[in-house]
């Protein structure tokens, strides 16, 4: 059943991830790549098909170099609504920070997508912010280095040679979110989730060190924002008080001026005769 595995792995009373459902067929097929700092940093590559997002975890992220074959491990299908998700998973499965790194549409370069998936050779064209042009996903049968427990789950994501290919390291060149324009620390600084205090995502190693640095940066961002907000509030209050004071002065001035004008325009009083 579609999305059964996705829902089985998650507690939707704790995770902000969308519970989702199988979506209606759209005229254009959506795709996205989500940069995910969990137990390890990886990139989740997703293609919309039959109302769900077919998903692969790409440890090193996509490469624009046709000579570079990126391992892509097939994971459970995700709901289409997940394609817009960006935020913090505080605990449980996938605990960590999720960034919407790229999104757009994709077009199959085959007549039958299901047959291509079954064969293990899916060619397609991407039209995203960062990823464009012709690509292929090829199943390896677990023979590729790093495909732990691979089997049918082990695929390779490869860029075809075209005008969008090149030797630019796209994950280093364009590291930020296409949704919020920020980095992991900006996403984390938007909230105070349990991941701040928990070491469940990314225990030790490079990912753990990265998370510790991100938490430190996020804390600095929150502190700076709090200081700025406090200053802005103080400045706003002072400005309002100044405005009120100035308005009062102007009002008093207008009253005084009005009285002066009135006195100046009144007919002089006739002197009274002494009796």
C-alpha positions in Angstrom: 0.0 0.0 0.0 1.4 3.4 -1.0 2.9 5.4 1.9 2.3 2.6 4.4 6.1 2.3 5.2 6.4 6.1 5.4 3.6 6.3 8.0 4.8 3.2 10.0 8.2 4.8 10.6 6.8 8.1 12.0 4.9 9.3 15.0 2.9 12.3 13.7 2.2 13.5 17.2 5.9 14.4 17.5 7.2 15.0 14.0 6.3 18.1 12.0 6.5 16.1 8.8 3.3 16.0 6.8 1.3 12.8 7.2 0.2 13.2 3.7 -1.8 11.0 1.3 -1.6 9.8 -2.3 -2.0 12.9 -4.4 -4.0 13.4 -7.6 -2.2 13.2 -10.9 -0.7 16.6 -12.0 0.0 17.8 -15.4 3.7 18.5 -14.4 5.7 16.1 -12.4 7.3 17.6 -9.3 10.9 16.8 -8.1 12.9 18.0 -5.1 16.2 17.5 -3.3 16.2 17.9 0.5 19.5 18.3 2.3 19.1 16.3 5.5 21.5 16.4 8.5 20.5 13.4 10.6 22.8 10.6 11.7 24.7 11.5 8.6 24.5 14.4 6.2 22.9 13.3 2.9 20.6 14.5 0.1 17.1 13.0 -0.4 16.3 13.0 -4.1 12.6 12.7 -4.9 10.6 12.3 -8.1 6.8 12.5 -8.2 5.2 9.4 -9.7 1.7 7.9 -9.3 0.8 10.3 -6.5 3.8 9.9 -4.3 7.5 10.9 -4.2 9.8 8.1 -5.2 12.8 8.7 -3.0 16.5 7.9 -2.9 19.1 9.0 -0.2 22.2 10.3 -1.9 25.1 10.5 0.7 27.3 12.9 -1.2 24.6 14.8 -3.1 24.1 15.1 -6.9 27.1 15.8 -9.2 27.1 17.7 -12.4 30.1 15.8 -13.6 29.1 12.8 -15.9 32.2 11.0 -14.8 31.0 11.0 -11.2 28.6 8.3 -10.2 26.7 9.1 -7.0 25.4 6.2 -4.8 21.6 6.6 -4.3 19.9 4.3 -1.9 16.2 3.7 -2.5 14.0 4.5 0.5 10.3 4.5 1.2 8.0 6.6 -0.9 7.0 10.0 0.6 3.8 12.0 0.2 3.9 14.8 -2.4 3.3 17.3 0.3 6.7 16.4 1.8 8.3 18.1 -1.2 7.7 21.5 0.4 8.8 20.4 3.9 11.7 22.3 5.6 12.3 22.3 9.3 13.5 20.3 12.3 12.5 16.7 13.1 13.0 16.8 16.9 13.2 13.1 17.7 12.5 9.7 16.3 13.1 8.5 12.8 15.2 10.9 10.7 15.7 13.3 13.7 17.7 16.3 12.5 17.4 19.3 10.2 15.8 19.3 6.7 16.5 21.9 4.1 14.7 22.2 0.7 17.9 22.4 -1.3 16.3 22.2 -4.8 12.9 21.8 -6.5 11.3 22.0 -9.9 9.8 19.6 -12.4 11.0 16.5 -14.2 10.1 14.8 -17.4 10.7 11.1 -18.2 12.8 10.3 -21.2 11.1 6.9 -21.4 7.6 5.9 -22.5 6.9 3.7 -19.4 8.3 4.9 -16.1 7.1 1.8 -14.2 8.8 -0.5 -16.7 12.0 1.6 -16.5 12.0 1.4 -12.7 11.5 -2.4 -12.8 14.4 -2.7 -15.3 16.5 -0.4 -13.1 17.3 2.2 -15.7 15.3 5.4 -15.5 16.3 8.3 -17.8 14.8 11.8 -17.2 15.2 15.5 -17.5 15.3 17.9 -14.6 14.2 21.5 -14.6 15.1 22.9 -11.1 16.9 25.9 -9.7 20.2 24.0 -9.4 19.8 20.7 -11.2 18.9 20.8 -14.9 19.2 18.7 -18.0 19.4 15.0 -18.6 20.1 12.4 -15.9 19.8 8.7 -15.2 19.1 6.5 -12.2 20.7 3.0 -12.6 20.2 0.1 -10.2 23.4 -1.6 -9.3 22.2 -4.7 -7.4 24.4 -3.8 -4.4 27.7 -4.1 -6.3 28.7 -0.5 -5.8 31.1 0.4 -3.0 29.2 1.8 0.0 25.9 0.1 -0.8 25.5 -1.6 2.6 22.7 -4.2 2.4 22.0 -2.8 -1.1 20.2 -5.4 -3.2 17.5 -3.7 -5.2 17.9 -0.6 -3.0 21.3 0.4 -4.5 21.2 2.8 -7.4 23.5 5.3 -9.1 22.5 8.9 -9.9 24.5 10.1 -13.0 24.4 13.3 -15.0 24.4 12.9 -18.8 26.6 15.0 -21.0 24.8 18.1 -22.1 24.9 21.9 -21.7 24.1 21.6 -18.0 27.0 19.3 -17.2 30.3 20.5 -15.8 32.9 20.1 -13.1 31.4 22.6 -10.6 30.7 21.0 -7.2 27.1 22.1 -7.0 26.6 21.1 -3.4 29.5 23.3 -2.4 28.8 26.1 -4.9 25.1 26.4 -4.0 24.6 25.2 -0.4 21.5 27.2 0.7 17.8 26.6 0.7 15.7 27.5 -2.3 12.8 28.1 0.0 14.1 30.1 2.9 17.4 31.2 1.3 19.1 30.2 4.6 21.4 27.5 5.9 20.9 24.9 8.6 21.5 27.3 11.4 18.9 29.7 10.0 16.3 26.9 9.9 17.2 25.8 13.5 17.2 29.3 14.8 13.5 29.7 13.7 12.4 27.4 16.6 13.5 25.8 19.8 13.0 22.1 19.1 14.3 19.2 21.2 17.2 18.7 18.8 18.8 21.6 20.6 19.2 19.5 23.7 19.2 16.1 22.1 22.2 14.2 20.7 20.0 11.7 18.9 20.6 13.2 15.5 24.3 12.9 14.4 26.0 11.3 17.4 29.7 11.9 17.1 31.8 11.9 13.9 31.7 14.6 11.2 27.9 14.9 11.3 27.9 15.3 15.1 30.6 18.0 14.9 28.6 19.7 12.2 25.4 19.7 14.3 27.3 21.1 17.3 28.6 23.9 15.2 25.2 24.6 13.7 23.6 24.7 17.1 26.2 27.2 18.3 25.6 29.3 15.2 21.9 29.1 15.6 22.1 30.1 19.2 24.2 33.1 18.2 21.6 34.0 15.5 18.8 33.8 18.0 20.7 35.9 20.5 21.4 38.5 17.9 17.8 38.5 16.8 16.6 38.9 20.4 19.0 41.8 21.0 17.9 43.4 17.8 14.2 42.9 18.6 14.8 44.4 22.1 16.6 47.4 20.6 13.9 47.8 17.9 11.2 47.7 20.7 13.2 50.2 22.8 13.7 52.5 19.7 10.1 52.2 18.7 8.9 53.1 22.2 11.3 56.0 22.4 10.2 57.2 19.0 6.5 57.0 20.1 7.3 59.0 23.3 9.1 61.6 21.2 6.2 61.8 18.8 3.7 62.2 21.7 6.0 64.9 23.3 6.4 66.7 20.0 2.7 66.5 19.3 1.9 67.9 22.8 4.4 70.8 22.3 2.8 71.5 18.9 -0.7 71.5 20.4 0.3 73.8 23.2 2.0 76.0 20.6 -1.1 76.1 18.4 -3.2 77.0 21.4 -0.8 79.8 22.4 -0.6 81.1 18.9 -4.4 81.0 18.6 -4.8 83.1 21.7 -2.2 85.6 20.6 -3.9 86.0 17.2 -7.2 86.4 19.0 -5.8 89.1 21.2 -4.2 90.9 18.3 -7.4 91.0 16.3 -9.8 92.0 19.0 -10.9 95.7 19.1 -9.0 97.6 21.8 -11.1 98.3 24.9 -12.2 101.9 25.4 -10.7 103.4 28.5 -13.1 103.8 31.3 -13.7 107.4 32.6 -12.8 108.1 36.1 -15.7 109.0 38.2 
